[in-house]
Amino acid sequence: MTRKVADCRQWPSEVGCTLTIAGEEQEVLDAAVMHAVAVHGETDTPEFREQLRDVLADEKEPVAH
């Protein structure tokens, strides 16, 4: 299963947040919503969750050295 990533740097932010959250899609979405509400003053609505889900990216595989 491909892990998903939410990266605060993709969203305009007055606080300059650089948090990145990675994991299974639902756990990343839930954690990203909690973070957005607590830190960025967003409201947890179905519409906001859908916006976040739309910007989740597949995690890139680490490069072996």
SEDREN-387262 format. One record per residue (C-alpha): residue in one letter; x, y, z; residue number from 1. Coordinates in steps of 0.1 Angstrom, whole numbers, plus 2048, in hexadecimal, padded with zeros to 3 digits. Layout:
REM SEDREN-387262
{aa=A	east=X	north=Y	up=Z	i=NUM}
...
***
This chain:
REM SEDREN-387262
{aa=M	east=800	north=800	up=800	i=1}
{aa=T	east=80D	north=822	up=7F7	i=2}
{aa=R	east=810	north=83A	up=814	i=3}
{aa=K	east=802	north=85D	up=811	i=4}
{aa=V	east=812	north=87E	up=81B	i=5}
{aa=A	east=803	north=89F	up=826	i=6}
{aa=D	east=81C	north=8BC	up=824	i=7}
{aa=C	east=813	north=8DE	up=834	i=8}
{aa=R	east=82B	north=8EF	up=81C	i=9}
{aa=Q	east=810	north=8EA	up=801	i=10}
{aa=W	east=7F8	north=900	up=813	i=11}
{aa=P	east=7FB	north=926	up=818	i=12}
{aa=S	east=802	north=92C	up=83D	i=13}
{aa=E	east=80A	north=94A	up=852	i=14}
{aa=V	east=81D	north=935	up=86A	i=15}
{aa=G	east=834	north=926	up=850	i=16}
{aa=C	east=82D	north=903	up=85A	i=17}
{aa=T	east=843	north=8E8	up=84C	i=18}
{aa=L	east=833	north=8C9	up=85B	i=19}
{aa=T	east=831	north=8A9	up=846	i=20}
{aa=I	east=81A	north=88C	up=850	i=21}
{aa=A	east=81E	north=86A	up=840	i=22}
{aa=G	east=80B	north=849	up=843	i=23}
{aa=E	east=7EC	north=837	up=838	i=24}
{aa=E	east=7D3	north=84F	up=827	i=25}
{aa=Q	east=7B9	north=850	up=842	i=26}
{aa=E	east=7D1	north=854	up=85E	i=27}
{aa=V	east=7E3	north=870	up=84C	i=28}
{aa=L	east=7C3	north=881	up=844	i=29}
{aa=D	east=7B7	north=87F	up=868	i=30}
{aa=A	east=7D9	north=88C	up=876	i=31}
{aa=A	east=7DA	north=8A8	up=85C	i=32}
{aa=V	east=7B7	north=8B4	up=864	i=33}
{aa=M	east=7C0	north=8B4	up=88A	i=34}
{aa=H	east=7E0	north=8C8	up=882	i=35}
{aa=A	east=7CE	north=8E0	up=86B	i=36}
{aa=V	east=7B3	north=8E7	up=885	i=37}
{aa=A	east=7CB	north=8EB	up=8A3	i=38}
{aa=V	east=7E7	north=8FE	up=891	i=39}
{aa=H	east=7D8	north=90F	up=873	i=40}
{aa=G	east=7B5	north=917	up=880	i=41}
{aa=E	east=7A3	north=903	up=866	i=42}
{aa=T	east=780	north=8F3	up=86C	i=43}
{aa=D	east=77B	north=8CE	up=869	i=44}
{aa=T	east=760	north=8CB	up=84E	i=45}
{aa=P	east=75A	north=8B1	up=834	i=46}
{aa=E	east=764	north=8CB	up=819	i=47}
{aa=F	east=785	north=8D2	up=82B	i=48}
{aa=R	east=78C	north=8AD	up=82E	i=49}
{aa=E	east=786	north=8A8	up=809	i=50}
{aa=Q	east=79E	north=8C5	up=801	i=51}
{aa=L	east=7B9	north=8B5	up=816	i=52}
{aa=R	east=7B3	north=893	up=807	i=53}
{aa=D	east=7B7	north=8A2	up=7E4	i=54}
{aa=V	east=7DA	north=8AF	up=7ED	i=55}
{aa=L	east=7E7	north=88F	up=7FD	i=56}
{aa=A	east=804	north=882	up=7E9	i=57}
{aa=D	east=813	north=85F	up=7E6	i=58}
{aa=E	east=832	north=85C	up=7FB	i=59}
{aa=K	east=852	north=858	up=7E6	i=60}
{aa=E	east=866	north=839	up=7ED	i=61}
{aa=P	east=887	north=841	up=7FF	i=62}
{aa=V	east=8A5	north=83F	up=7E9	i=63}
{aa=A	east=8BD	north=823	up=7F3	i=64}
{aa=H	east=8E1	north=82D	up=7F8	i=65}
***
